[in-house]
Amino acid sequence: MITVIVLQHGRWRDTVACLQSLVSSVQRGTARVIVVDNASPDDSVAHLHLWIRGGLPDSPRPVHDTVAAHWWPVRGATTEWCVLDAPTPKRGELAAWTLITVSENTGFAGGMNTGIREALADARTDAVWLLNNDTVVAPGTVDAITTALAVAPADVGQFGMTVCYYDRPTIVQSVGWCRWNSWLATTHRVHDGASLAQPLSRDAPMPGYVYGASWILRASALRDVGLLSEDGFLYGEELDWACRAATRWRSSLIADALVWHREGASIGVGARDVGSRSEMADLNGISARLRITQRFFPARLPAVYSSLFGAALNRLRRGDARRAVAVARLVIAGGLPVPRPPKRPTDSPAHE
């Protein structure tokens, strides 16, 4: 059984579109869904309760019929959530739909790990599918994943799939794999910008990682390698896990599985121009590049430091002196402390 874990921090409309595209698979019994609300700063949880009972009004129709046909109009799952508060108890068998609420925004890894722990407590979980809340799942994708899990060699521990742009549904964002340049600590998504109509190679060479917008991990591999590293707040989790797993587990890409992705809307990382990204996303990216290099590619540190000081100069050249200074300070400090959003007064200090 596949357990889908969707992490939400606000932006409930995106989450509802994602969940609506999964309803048929859950009703057929081929998947279960855990939504982890990572301390949303708005009324997203209340809207999820309305959605699951079919109580939300229809959302505006998306521009592209290709995507709209798989989630619009909003209909709900005509059931109820099994609602848990983190830290979650070990419940045994999961319900079809589980909502876990977290009192503090613990970042990507922390939030996903909350869902993973609950998924692994159910012995029926063969794999977990970590899915961004700003994605929409194409029809047949859950079946393609199920088939891939059944036929892949037992030492394949993680799977990626084709991710296309939500607003350009035939244009590839990644075939599921990202390559890592260990000399510069930079990454690029494989076949970004290609058309689905052209032949696309689907290799997964190291160093590299499954694109985290849609990432599938075998339960057995997670139990062997461990959960996602929570050393950072954003970024680097996929490569960290892939490097830890590399000597024992292989990676594979599923050609027939597809999701559409809005790309980083909730944290301001969707823009290709780094100057248009949020400062938190920018600094977390720098911190992750240093963290990964120090841990897995220490011999490349001199080159990476040169590259990152160059990044600070580029921000200064664009006229953003404040961010240039922030990047330089972060590099000098070795990527620490990891940039995190300010805590709200109601946030729990339990994870500090």
N, C-alpha and C positions, 0 to 999 in steps of 0.2 A: 504494500500500500504506500502511496505517495502522500506525504504530509506537506502541504504548502504553507509557508510562513511569510506573511505579509507584514512589513513594519511600517507603522504610520506615525508621523509627527505633524499633525494638522493636515490640511488639504484633503478633507474627507471626500470631496467630489471625485478626486483621482482614485481614492481607495474604492469607492462604490463602483466605478467603472471596471476596475480590476476584478473585484469580487463578482460582479454580475457576469463577467466572461468565464467564471469558474463554476457557476451554479450547476450547469448541466453535468459536469464531470462529478461533482459532489453527489448529485441526485442519483447518478448511475453507480455510485459506490467505488469509483476509481481514484478518488482523492478525498482528503479531508483538509480543512483550512484552519489555521491559527492566525488570528490578527493580533499583533502586539502593538498596543497604543503606547508610544514612547513619550508619555507626559505631554500630550498635545496641548498647546496653549489656547485652544478654542473649544468649541462645542462639537468636535469631531465624533466623540464617543456617542453622544446623544443622537447624532445623525445616523451612525451605524445601527443603533437600535431601531430607528425608524425604517432604515433600508431593509433590514433582514425580514421584517414583517410586511414589507410591501407598502409602507406608509409614506415614502418620499414621493413628491411630485416628479414628473419627468424632467430630466435635465435637458438642456439645449442639445439638439442633434449635432454631432461632430461634423466637421466640414467634409471629411472623406467617408463615403459609403463603405469602403473596404473595412474600416475600423468600426464604424457605427453599427454595422449589421451584427456585431458580436457582443454588444452590451447595451445598446440603446433600443427601446426605452427602458428606464429603470423598472424592474419588476420585483426585486427582492428574492429571498430564498424561501419565503412562506414557512418559516420555522422560528426558533429562538436560539440565542447564543447560550453556550455554556460559559459563564463569566467567571474569571479568576482574577485575583489580585496578586501581583508579584511581590515577594518570591512565591512561586506557585508550588502547591503540593504535588506529589507524584500521584496522579489519578488513575494510572493503569490505562484502560481503553479510552481513547479520545472520542469526543463527540464529533459529529460532522462539522460543526462550526464552533470554534472556541475563540473568545475574546479575552485577552490578558491585558490588564491595565497596569502601567508602571508609573510610579509617582515621580520619577526623576528621569530626564532625558539622558540615557546612558550611551548614546551614539549608536552607530550602525552595528558594531560587533556586540555590544552589551544588549541591545534590544533583540537582535537575532538570536543570541545565545539563550535568552529567556524562552523564546519559542522552541529552540532546538532541544533544550532540556525537557520540556514538556512532551515534545514529539518522541524523543528517545525513551521516555518512560513507558511508552506503549510498544510492546514487543512486535506488534503488527507493522510498525513503520520500517519499510525497506529503504526509503530514501527521504530526505527532506529537500524541498525546493524553495530556496530563498528568492523571493520575488519582490521587486520594488513595487510600492503602491501606485506608482505612476506608469504602470504597464497595463496592457490589455492582451489577453491570451487568445491566439487564433484557434479556430476549431481544429480538433484532431491532435492538438499538441500533447494533452495528457496521455492519450493513447500511444503517441510516438515515444514519449518518455517511458511508459510502461514497457513497451517492446524493447527499447534500448537497454533498460535495466535487466530484462530477461535474457537477452542474447549477448550482451557484452561480457568479456572475460571477467572473472571474479576479482582481478586485481585492478580494474578500472574503478577508481574511487570517486571521481567527480566528472560531471558532464556540463557542457555548455550548449547553447542553441543559438539559432539565428535571431538577432534582435534588429528590428527596423525602426525607422523614425515614425512616430505617431502621426505627424503632419505630412510625412512623405512615405506612405506605407509600402512602397515598392523599393525604397532605397535603404540599403543595409547600414546599420550603425556598427555592428560587429557580427561576424559569423559565430561568435561565442568565445573567442579567444583574444587576449591582448598580449602583445610582445613587450618584453622588458629589456631596455638597454642598460646593462649594469654599469657601463662606464659613465653615463650621464644621469642615471637614475630617472629615466624618462620612459614613458609607455605610449604605445599607440594601438588602437583597436584594429584588428585584422579586417581588411576589406571595407573600412569605413568609407561611405559614399558610393559604393558599387551598386549596381542594379541587381535585383533578384533574378532578372532574366538571363544574366550572364553566368557562365560556369565559375564556381567559387571553390577554391581549395579549402579544405578544412583540416589543417594540421594543428597540432597542439605542442609545439616544441618548447622546451625549457631553455632559458628562464622565461616564464610567462605565467598566465593565470586565466581562469575562466572569468568572463565578464560578469561582474557581480550584480548587474540588473536582473539577471535570470540565471541562477546558479544552483545546480543539483549536486547533492552529496550523499553518497551511500551511508546508511546508518553504521555499517560495519567499519567504514573508513573513519567516520567521526569518532567512534568509540576507540579506535586505534590511535589516531593522530591527535585527537583532542578537539575542542571547540575553537571558535574564532578567537584570535588574540584581541584582548581589550586594552592593549597598551596605548592605542590611539583612540581618537574620537571618530574620525572619518579617514577612509582610505588605507590601502595597504593590506587589508584583511585577507583578500583573496590570494595575493602573492605570498604573504606570510604562510598561509595554510598550504599552498602549493609547494613551497620550498620545504616545509616540514614533512610533507607527504611524499616528496619526490623519490626517495629511495625505495619505497614500498608500494606506492599506488600510482597508477597511470591516469591520464586524462583523455576524454573523448568528446567529440562534438556531434550533436544529433542534427542531421540535415533536415529532417521533416518536422522539427519543432520550431515554432515561431511565436514571438511576442512583439508588440509595438510598444515603444518607450518614449515618454515625453521628455525624459532626460533631466534629472536633477532639479526639478522645479522647486522643491521644498527648501533647498539650501543654496540656491543660486549658483549651480555649477553647470548649467546647460550651455552656456555660451562658449563657443570655440575660442574667442578672444579672452585671454586670461584677465585683461583689464576690466572686463564686464562681469567677472565672477565676484561673489561675495568675498569679503576679506577673510571670514572664517574658513571658507572652502579653500581659498588660496593658501593660507598659512597651514592648514591641516595637510594639504598636499605636500608642502615643503617638509613638514615634520615627518610625514610618512616616508618620503624619499630617503631622508637621513636614517630613519629607524630601520628600514629594510636593508639599506647598505651596511650599516653597522652590524646587523645581525647575521646576514647571509653572504655579503660580498665585501668584507672589510678591506681587502687589498685594493679595492677601487675607490676608497674614501678620498684620496687626494684629488682625483679627477672629478668626483661628485661635488666636493666642496667648491672647486673652481666653477663648476657649472651653476651651483646655487648662488654663489656671489654674483655671477653673471646675471642670474634671474633678478637679483636685487637691483643691479644697474639698469636692467631693462625697465623696471618699474619706475626708477628715477628718470630715465630718458622719456618716459611717457608723461612725466610731470606729476607722478604720484609719490611724492617724497615721503609721506607718512607711511605708506605701505612698504616702500623700499627700505626704510629704517626698520620696520617690523620684521621684514624678511631677513635682513642682515643680522639683527639681534637673535632671531631664532636659529640661524645657521651657526653663529658663534657659540650659542648655547647647546649645540648638538641636537636641536629639534625639541628641546624641553624648556619649559613645561609644554605639554601638548595643548594647543589652543582648544578651548571649549567655550560654548555660549555661556553668558552670565546666568547664574542660578536665580530662579524666581524665589520669592520669599516662602512659598509653599513647598518648594522642592525638598525632598528628604536628603540629609547628608550621609545616608547609609553607605554610599559607595565611595566616599572620599577617603 
